Amino acid sequence: MPDILSSDDYLQRMLALPRPGGANVLAFYEHRLGAICCDAKLLLIALDDHLVHRGDGVFETLKYLDGRIYQLNSHVERMQRSARAIFLEPPCPWQEVRELIVETARVGGEKQGLLRVLLGRGPGGFGIDPSECPTPSLHIVAYRFSPKPEEFFERGATAFRTSIPAKQGYLARIKSIDYLPNMLMKREAVEKGMDFPVCFDENGFLAEGCTENVCLVDQSGTLVIPELTNALRGTTLMRALDLLQGELPITFKAIDEHEIYEAREFMTVGTTLDALALVRFNGKPIHDVRPGPVCKRIRALLKEDLVKNGTVVF
């Protein structure tokens, strides 16, 4: 039978438990307390928050390097769109959310890391009706980030067509906390010994990776991006397109699988990796099986942009 404990004894036992992954946590904020803490053993969330048991919430992941957060405003604006789509507002003004993100990174004390921002329906019950949650929840976590070595980008990565279908259009465009399909894609990649899974929509057109956008360069030298009807509108991808304006033709279109094999370049574009060449797809080579000039250019532009325009933390 389980022990029956007082509040103090329960807290002491909880604090004595091992905390897997705790060494990677730098700092975290919880809006119910209105405070930032650095002890990972206190990184907790209410079990009856609909964020937990219903997936009723949205999130963003931001990167900071050399003391600068990349695309802070773009991430917060996308979170606003996602929250609005599920009729959710934060427990404080959006400008304060921005300030709290920066302050959490600062308290973490390191010049590089990742930030996870979670906005949930809030605690209040185990039903499905959002009205039982009186106040939305807001959690911000700064945690360690170890960028891939340069050899990884010079070599390129492998990708395959996952058995997991793309999300329904309206769900794919909301950065919901419910990443079950994304997890299944990643699990399949690990099982197959591949680097990146890529999903397709119900019409057989290319959609996205499990946590990043994908695009290709066709034989004419045009950068081709899926129409994003069944994919999230990536902040990194959209910024890359802004930075590339005038350098090469860019188009959005439905991409069939055979076009990947015929491409000059195939790549992922996302927050943590910037741009990474996919040099094999389903075991078959893409062009000359080497990272191409467009992927290299996108990565260089994004890295330069962070230095020039990142939000200063330190």
ABEGO torsion letter per residue (X at the ends): XBBBBBAAAAAAAAAABBBBGAAABABBBBAAAGBBBABAAABBBBAABAAAAAGBEBBBBBBBBGGBBBGAAAAAAAAAAAAAAAGBBBABBAAAAAAAAAAAAAAAGBABEBBBBBBBAEBGEABABAAABABBBBBBBBBBBBBBBAAAAAAEBBBBBBABBBBBAAAAABBBABAAAAAAAAAAAAAAGBABBBBBBAAGBBBBBAABBBBBBBAAGBBBBBAGAABBBBAAAAAAAAAABGABBBBBBBBBAAAAAABABBBBBBAAAGBBBBABBGGBBBEAGBBBAAAAAAAAAAAAAAAAABBBAX
